[in-house]
Every structure is written in structure tokens, then in C-alpha cells.
Amino acid sequence: MNNNSKDVYLEGVFESNARGFGFVTVDGMERDLFIPPNKTGGAFYHDTVQVRLLPEREKNAAPIGKGERRQEAEVTRIIQRGTTTLVGTYTRENKAGYVTPDNGKIHADIFVSRQDSMGAVNGHKVVVKITDYGSPNKPTQGKITEILGHMDDPGVDILSIIRAYDLPGEFPEDVKEEVSRILWMWKRTGIRRQRGEKTGEKSPPSPWMVRTPRTSMMPSPLRRQRPDTAWAFTSRTWRST
């Protein structure tokens, strides 16, 4: 692509969305740039990319508040891949299968051939290495490098988070118990919220709003994660139970 002298190019980190569009965070800019679904340029979650700001006439609807619209841009080059492995749930279909990422912000399933599946079966939580990021006419492909266990097995949900965030593999028993308790509370709250939506009952408070004296004992890498990201990796599992 020939750079027009009037075009403005920036570099930033791409944040994908399950609905196909994305955002790019640029250092020094107060607001993220909006990337329409047809302007992502094959970018994947957390890729470092180059973008071109779109002129006013190319803008679609990207509202961020009353009377305000977010600046739009298109990805023109992928500088560095930000995601090379991910954790997800394996589903087998005929002679092949695919991995649905636990991270809900990644909208693409990862195609896995039979020879690259390590013998995984339906419902296995796995770690998959991306071998081909695909294109509009070609699926993202990968190779399973580790089977963590079945999604319903005890402790697999915690192990999935550890692998997804590349955290230390061993934690003290009291920390494991605390994480299990929080996961159980989150799952219970989700079920009760679903019931409340059907019956009109008031939803219970989120477990993240409940103060627990033992939470401070959790290792700082895990404790610092925001609720909307740290536990997103098990949300699909809970919804399916």
C-alpha cells in the first residue's frame, strides 16, 4: 500500500471483540481507536499493529457517548503477533476438530487436524499453539500441545487460568482453596442471575463485591487481574453446566 502524504499512521495494540470489530490502544492517546469488522486486516488478539486513521467520510457508527463518536482506523500492517498459544475447549467433528478459546474476546475458533489433536476428546481443556492465523477464506489453525483434563474434572478450571496467564504452576493449598471458593461463588451467582432473569427476582450481588479476609493471601499476579478478564476463561464452562 502506498502511503499518501495526508494519511496518518500510528502503532498500537489490537484488542479483538467477539462481534468481529476491535480496538487499538495507542500510547499517548486518551481514547482507543475503533476498528470496523472489515478493517481488521487479519489482526489477532493483542497483536502490535500499524493503523491508518480513516477520514470523516469513511466513518461508520462508532458511538462512545452522547454526541460523540470514536475515531476509526484500519489495520494496515501486523508488526508483531501478541498471541501464540491459548487455552480453550476442544470439540471433535468427523476427522478433525476445533478449539473454542476460553477468552471470549477471541471470536475465531482454532481448527485442529486429527494428527495435531494429541487424542483429545469432546470437552477437553487444552493448550493450543497457533500455526496459521488464517484469512477471510481460511480458518485459524493450531496444534494442541497439552491436554489439561476434561472441563468437568476438579481443578481443571484453575489449571486453565494458570496456563492462560502463564502463572507459576504451584500454589500453596490455602491459595488453591480460596480460588476454588471464588470460582464456586461465581458459578453459583451466574446460575442465580439466570434464574432471576426468568422469574424477575433480584439478582444476587457479585462475589467480587464480597470482602473475604483470605483473598489477600492470593499471589499478586492472580490477585491483580480484573474480574472481567481474569475469570472470563471459565465463563463458557459455567454457562454450559
C-alpha positions as CSV (number, residue, x, y, z in Angstrom):
1,M,0.0,0.0,0.0
2,N,1.4,3.4,-1.0
3,N,1.3,5.9,1.9
4,N,-0.5,9.0,1.0
5,S,1.2,12.1,2.5
6,K,-2.1,13.2,4.0
7,D,-2.7,9.8,5.7
8,V,-1.9,9.5,9.4
9,Y,-0.3,6.2,10.6
10,L,0.0,5.0,14.2
11,E,1.2,1.9,16.0
12,G,-0.7,0.3,18.9
13,V,-2.0,-2.9,20.4
14,F,-5.1,-4.6,18.9
15,E,-7.9,-5.7,21.2
16,S,-10.4,-8.0,19.4
17,N,-14.1,-8.4,20.2
18,A,-16.3,-11.4,19.8
19,R,-18.6,-9.5,17.4
20,G,-15.8,-9.1,14.9
21,F,-14.7,-5.5,15.4
22,G,-11.8,-4.4,17.5
23,F,-10.0,-1.5,19.2
24,V,-6.4,-0.3,19.1
25,T,-4.7,1.3,22.1
26,V,-2.1,3.8,21.1
27,D,0.3,5.3,23.7
28,G,-0.4,8.9,24.3
29,M,-4.0,8.8,23.0
30,E,-6.8,9.2,25.5
31,R,-9.3,7.0,23.6
32,D,-8.8,3.8,21.8
33,L,-9.3,3.7,18.0
34,F,-12.3,1.8,16.7
35,I,-11.5,-0.9,14.0
36,P,-14.6,-1.9,12.0
37,P,-15.0,-5.7,11.2
38,N,-13.9,-5.3,7.6
39,K,-10.8,-3.2,8.6
40,T,-9.0,-5.5,11.0
41,G,-6.5,-6.7,8.4
42,G,-6.2,-10.2,9.9
43,A,-5.1,-8.9,13.3
44,F,-5.4,-11.3,16.2
45,Y,-5.9,-10.6,19.9
46,H,-3.1,-8.4,21.4
47,D,-1.2,-8.1,18.1
48,T,1.0,-5.0,17.7
49,V,-0.2,-3.3,14.6
50,Q,0.1,-0.3,12.3
51,V,-3.2,1.5,11.6
52,R,-4.3,4.3,9.3
53,L,-6.8,6.8,10.6
54,L,-9.9,6.9,8.5
55,P,-11.1,10.3,7.2
56,E,-14.5,11.6,8.3
57,R,-16.3,10.5,5.1
58,E,-15.3,6.8,5.7
59,K,-16.6,6.7,9.3
60,N,-19.4,4.5,10.3
61,A,-21.3,4.5,13.6
62,A,-18.9,4.1,16.5
63,P,-20.6,6.0,19.3
64,I,-18.9,6.3,22.7
65,G,-21.3,8.7,24.3
66,K,-24.0,11.3,23.7
67,G,-23.0,13.3,20.6
68,E,-19.5,11.7,20.5
69,R,-18.0,9.2,18.1
70,R,-14.8,7.3,18.4
71,Q,-12.1,7.8,15.8
72,E,-12.0,4.9,13.4
73,A,-8.9,3.3,11.7
74,E,-7.9,0.4,9.6
75,V,-5.1,-2.1,10.3
76,T,-2.5,-1.8,7.5
77,R,0.2,-4.0,8.9
78,I,0.8,-6.6,11.6
79,I,4.1,-5.7,13.3
80,Q,4.2,-8.5,15.9
81,R,1.9,-11.3,17.0
82,G,0.7,-11.0,20.5
83,T,-1.0,-14.3,21.0
84,T,0.8,-17.6,20.0
85,T,-0.9,-20.0,22.4
86,L,-4.2,-20.0,24.1
87,V,-6.4,-22.2,26.3
88,G,-9.8,-23.5,25.2
89,T,-12.3,-26.3,24.9
90,Y,-11.8,-29.0,22.2
91,T,-14.7,-30.2,20.1
92,R,-14.3,-33.1,17.6
93,E,-16.2,-33.2,14.4
94,N,-15.7,-36.1,11.9
95,K,-11.9,-36.4,11.2
96,A,-10.9,-33.1,12.7
97,G,-11.9,-30.7,15.4
98,Y,-11.6,-27.2,16.7
99,V,-10.7,-25.3,19.9
100,T,-13.1,-22.7,21.2
101,P,-11.0,-20.1,23.1
102,D,-11.9,-19.5,26.8
103,N,-11.1,-15.9,26.2
104,G,-14.4,-14.5,25.0
105,K,-12.7,-11.6,23.2
106,I,-11.3,-14.0,20.6
107,H,-14.1,-14.7,18.2
108,A,-12.3,-17.3,16.0
109,D,-12.3,-21.0,16.7
110,I,-9.0,-22.7,16.1
111,F,-9.1,-25.6,13.6
112,V,-7.1,-28.6,14.7
113,S,-6.4,-31.6,12.4
114,R,-6.7,-35.1,13.8
115,Q,-2.9,-35.6,13.8
116,D,-2.4,-32.5,15.8
117,S,-5.1,-33.2,18.4
118,M,-3.0,-35.4,20.8
119,G,-6.0,-37.6,21.0
120,A,-8.2,-35.0,22.7
121,V,-11.9,-35.7,23.0
122,N,-15.0,-33.5,23.3
123,G,-14.9,-31.3,26.4
124,H,-11.1,-31.5,26.9
125,K,-9.5,-28.3,28.1
126,V,-6.4,-27.9,26.0
127,V,-3.5,-25.6,25.3
128,V,-3.2,-24.9,21.5
129,K,-0.4,-23.3,19.6
130,I,-1.4,-21.2,16.7
131,T,0.3,-22.4,13.5
132,D,-1.7,-20.3,10.9
133,Y,-3.6,-17.1,11.7
134,G,-5.9,-17.7,8.7
135,S,-7.6,-15.3,6.4
136,P,-11.2,-14.3,5.5
137,N,-11.4,-17.5,3.4
138,K,-9.2,-19.7,5.6
139,P,-9.7,-20.7,9.3
140,T,-7.2,-20.1,12.0
141,Q,-5.3,-23.3,12.6
142,G,-3.4,-24.7,15.5
143,K,-1.7,-27.7,17.2
144,I,-2.6,-29.0,20.7
145,T,0.5,-29.0,22.9
146,E,-1.1,-30.0,26.2
147,I,-4.4,-31.6,27.5
148,L,-5.3,-30.2,30.8
149,G,-8.2,-32.5,31.5
150,H,-11.9,-32.6,31.0
151,M,-13.8,-29.4,31.6
152,D,-15.8,-31.1,34.4
153,D,-12.8,-32.5,36.2
154,P,-11.9,-31.0,39.6
155,G,-9.2,-28.4,39.4
156,V,-9.2,-28.1,35.6
157,D,-10.8,-24.6,35.7
158,I,-7.9,-23.4,37.9
159,L,-5.3,-25.0,35.8
160,S,-6.8,-23.4,32.7
161,I,-6.3,-19.9,34.3
162,I,-2.8,-20.8,35.3
163,R,-1.9,-21.8,31.7
164,A,-3.7,-18.9,30.1
165,Y,-1.9,-16.3,32.2
166,D,1.4,-18.3,32.3
167,L,1.4,-18.2,36.1
168,P,3.6,-20.4,38.4
169,G,2.3,-23.9,38.3
170,E,2.4,-24.5,42.0
171,F,0.4,-22.6,44.7
172,P,0.0,-23.1,48.4
173,E,-3.0,-25.2,49.3
174,D,-4.8,-22.3,51.1
175,V,-4.5,-20.3,47.9
176,K,-5.9,-23.1,45.8
177,E,-8.8,-23.4,48.3
178,E,-9.5,-19.7,48.0
179,V,-9.5,-19.7,44.2
180,S,-11.8,-22.8,44.2
181,R,-14.2,-20.9,46.6
182,I,-14.3,-17.8,44.4
183,L,-14.9,-19.9,41.3
184,W,-17.7,-21.7,43.1
185,M,-19.3,-18.5,44.2
186,W,-19.0,-17.0,40.7
187,K,-20.7,-20.1,39.2
188,R,-23.5,-20.0,41.8
189,T,-24.1,-16.3,41.3
190,G,-24.3,-16.9,37.5
191,I,-26.9,-19.6,37.9
192,R,-28.9,-17.5,40.3
193,R,-28.7,-14.5,37.9
194,Q,-30.1,-16.6,35.1
195,R,-32.9,-17.8,37.3
196,G,-33.6,-14.2,38.3
197,E,-33.9,-13.1,34.6
198,K,-36.6,-15.7,34.1
199,T,-38.5,-15.1,37.3
200,G,-38.0,-11.4,37.8
201,E,-36.2,-11.9,41.1
202,K,-33.5,-9.5,42.2
203,S,-30.0,-10.7,41.2
204,P,-27.6,-11.5,44.0
205,P,-24.5,-9.4,44.5
206,S,-21.4,-10.3,42.6
207,P,-18.9,-12.3,44.6
208,W,-16.3,-9.7,43.7
209,M,-18.2,-7.3,45.9
210,V,-17.9,-9.6,48.9
211,R,-15.0,-8.9,51.1
212,T,-13.0,-12.0,52.1
213,P,-10.1,-11.9,54.6
214,R,-8.2,-14.6,52.8
215,T,-8.2,-13.0,49.3
216,S,-5.1,-11.0,50.3
217,M,-3.3,-14.3,50.5
218,M,-3.5,-14.9,46.8
219,P,-0.3,-14.4,44.8
220,S,-0.2,-10.8,43.4
221,P,-0.1,-11.9,39.7
222,L,-3.5,-13.5,40.1
223,R,-4.9,-11.0,42.5
224,R,-4.2,-8.1,40.2
225,Q,-6.3,-9.4,37.3
226,R,-9.6,-7.5,36.7
227,P,-12.8,-9.6,37.2
228,D,-13.9,-9.1,33.6
229,T,-10.7,-10.7,32.2
230,A,-9.2,-12.9,34.9
231,W,-12.2,-15.2,35.1
232,A,-13.5,-14.9,31.6
233,F,-11.7,-18.1,30.8
234,T,-14.2,-20.2,32.7
235,S,-17.4,-18.4,31.8
236,R,-18.3,-20.7,28.9
237,T,-17.8,-23.8,31.1
238,W,-20.1,-22.4,33.7
239,R,-22.8,-21.4,31.2
240,S,-22.8,-24.9,29.9
241,T,-23.3,-26.6,33.3
